[in-house]
Amino acid sequence: YEESAKLLYQEIDYQNEAKNAIRFKNQFKGIEWIKVPEVYEEYTTPRVITMEYVPSVKISDVEKIEEMGLDRLKLAERSAASYLEQLSRHGFFHCDPHPGNIGVDAGIPGGRLVYYDFGMMDEISGDLKTGLVDLILGIYEFDPDTKDTTKDVLAAAEKMGILDP
């Protein structure tokens, strides 16, 4: 209950959301295929957030995405890369990635991911973060014929605290 109440109050504190949006935008600075609306801090209060208007199409609207001539495979790759970057490099990530909070636009060739709603964000660090990176690499590098990474994956799970030694 306490965790749910804490998250709910963070979700409706728009100054907190503005801070999260700015931090998220900064961690993707220079990556042209991710768009985070500008936050107008001078017009933001705990009960009102003021942001740049950035129209987009829901990431789940395949028909409109195809009508726009966007590359669905490229968008899928960018989506996966975005989350890997959030989790493994920065540790600060968007916790509410449904189609209402992630859109796409034609801002660059192939399409751009547009993120909205930064009320539910979280952060991982330390052993959990490094363990997650090790886990992902172990799964990715696994090849039953040439590279058995099972021990690496299990060690990563132990480091993360999800598996007892």
C-alpha positions as CSV (number, residue, x, y, z in Angstrom):
1,Y,0.0,0.0,0.0
2,E,2.7,2.5,1.0
3,E,4.6,2.0,-2.3
4,S,1.4,2.5,-4.3
5,A,0.5,5.7,-2.4
6,K,4.1,7.0,-2.9
7,L,3.9,6.4,-6.6
8,L,0.5,7.9,-6.9
9,Y,1.6,11.2,-5.2
10,Q,4.7,11.3,-7.4
11,E,2.5,10.8,-10.5
12,I,0.4,13.8,-9.7
13,D,3.2,16.2,-8.6
14,Y,3.8,18.1,-11.8
15,Q,7.0,19.8,-10.6
16,N,8.4,16.3,-10.0
17,E,7.2,15.2,-13.5
18,A,8.9,18.3,-15.0
19,K,12.1,17.5,-13.2
20,N,11.9,13.9,-14.5
21,A,11.2,15.1,-18.1
22,I,14.2,17.4,-18.1
23,R,16.4,14.7,-16.7
24,F,15.1,12.2,-19.3
25,K,15.6,14.7,-22.1
26,N,19.2,15.4,-21.0
27,Q,20.1,11.7,-21.0
28,F,19.1,11.5,-24.6
29,K,20.6,14.8,-25.7
30,G,22.1,14.4,-29.1
31,I,20.0,11.4,-30.1
32,E,17.9,12.7,-32.9
33,W,15.5,9.8,-33.0
34,I,14.2,10.5,-29.5
35,K,12.0,13.6,-28.8
36,V,11.0,14.8,-25.3
37,P,8.8,17.9,-25.2
38,E,10.4,21.0,-23.7
39,V,9.2,21.8,-20.2
40,Y,8.3,25.4,-19.5
41,E,9.4,25.5,-15.8
42,E,8.3,29.1,-15.3
43,Y,4.7,28.0,-16.0
44,T,4.8,24.7,-14.0
45,T,3.5,24.3,-10.5
46,P,2.8,21.2,-8.4
47,R,-0.7,21.1,-10.0
48,V,0.0,22.2,-13.6
49,I,2.8,21.2,-16.0
50,T,3.4,23.2,-19.1
51,M,5.2,21.5,-22.0
52,E,5.8,22.0,-25.7
53,Y,3.1,20.6,-27.9
54,V,4.5,17.7,-29.9
55,P,1.9,15.8,-32.0
56,S,2.6,12.2,-32.8
57,V,0.9,8.9,-33.7
58,K,0.5,6.2,-31.1
59,I,3.3,3.7,-31.4
60,S,0.7,1.0,-31.7
61,D,-1.1,2.5,-34.7
62,V,0.4,0.4,-37.4
63,E,-1.9,1.7,-40.1
64,K,-1.0,5.3,-39.6
65,I,2.7,4.6,-39.2
66,E,2.6,2.8,-42.6
67,E,0.6,5.7,-44.1
68,M,3.3,8.1,-42.9
69,G,5.9,5.9,-44.7
70,L,7.8,5.2,-41.5
71,D,10.1,2.2,-41.1
72,R,8.4,-0.1,-38.5
73,L,11.5,-2.2,-38.1
74,K,13.6,0.9,-37.5
75,L,11.1,2.1,-34.9
76,A,11.2,-1.3,-33.2
77,E,15.0,-1.2,-33.1
78,R,14.9,2.4,-31.7
79,S,12.4,1.4,-29.1
80,A,14.5,-1.5,-27.9
81,A,17.7,0.6,-28.0
82,S,16.0,3.4,-26.1
83,Y,15.1,1.0,-23.2
84,L,18.5,-0.6,-23.2
85,E,20.0,2.8,-22.9
86,Q,17.7,3.9,-20.2
87,L,18.3,0.8,-18.1
88,S,21.9,-0.2,-18.7
89,R,23.6,3.2,-19.2
90,H,21.6,5.7,-17.3
91,G,19.6,3.6,-14.8
92,F,16.8,6.2,-15.0
93,F,13.9,4.9,-16.9
94,H,10.3,5.5,-18.0
95,C,8.0,3.1,-16.0
96,D,4.8,3.6,-18.0
97,P,5.5,2.8,-21.7
98,H,2.0,2.3,-23.1
99,P,0.9,3.6,-26.5
100,G,-0.5,6.8,-24.9
101,N,2.9,7.7,-23.6
102,I,5.0,6.8,-26.6
103,G,4.3,8.1,-30.0
104,V,6.1,8.4,-33.3
105,D,6.5,11.2,-35.7
106,A,8.3,11.9,-39.0
107,G,10.8,14.3,-37.4
108,I,13.7,12.4,-39.0
109,P,14.0,9.7,-41.7
110,G,12.7,6.4,-40.4
111,G,10.7,8.0,-37.6
112,R,11.3,9.4,-34.2
113,L,10.1,8.2,-30.8
114,V,8.2,10.8,-28.8
115,Y,8.0,10.2,-25.1
116,Y,5.2,11.7,-22.9
117,D,4.2,11.5,-19.2
118,F,7.2,11.5,-16.9
119,G,5.2,11.0,-13.7
120,M,6.2,7.4,-13.3
121,M,10.0,7.1,-13.5
122,D,12.4,5.0,-11.5
123,E,16.1,4.5,-11.1
124,I,18.3,1.4,-10.7
125,S,21.9,1.6,-9.6
126,G,24.7,-0.4,-8.1
127,D,24.6,-4.2,-8.3
128,L,21.1,-4.2,-9.7
129,K,22.2,-2.1,-12.7
130,T,25.5,-3.9,-13.3
131,G,23.8,-7.2,-12.8
132,L,21.2,-6.3,-15.4
133,V,23.8,-5.4,-17.9
134,D,25.7,-8.7,-17.3
135,L,22.4,-10.6,-17.6
136,I,21.5,-8.9,-20.9
137,L,25.0,-9.5,-22.3
138,G,25.0,-13.1,-21.1
139,I,21.7,-13.8,-22.8
140,Y,22.7,-12.0,-26.0
141,E,26.1,-13.7,-26.3
142,F,24.8,-17.2,-25.6
143,D,25.5,-19.7,-28.3
144,P,25.0,-23.4,-27.4
145,D,27.8,-24.5,-29.9
146,T,30.5,-21.9,-29.2
147,K,29.7,-19.8,-26.1
148,D,27.8,-21.2,-23.1
149,T,27.1,-18.1,-20.9
150,T,24.8,-19.9,-18.5
151,K,27.2,-19.4,-15.5
152,D,27.5,-15.7,-16.4
153,V,23.7,-15.3,-16.5
154,L,23.3,-17.1,-13.1
155,A,26.1,-14.9,-11.6
156,A,24.3,-11.8,-12.9
157,A,21.0,-12.9,-11.4
158,E,22.8,-13.4,-8.0
159,K,24.4,-10.0,-8.3
160,M,20.9,-8.5,-8.9
161,G,19.6,-10.3,-5.8
162,I,17.0,-12.3,-7.7
163,L,18.7,-15.6,-7.2
164,D,20.3,-16.9,-4.0
165,P,23.8,-18.2,-4.3
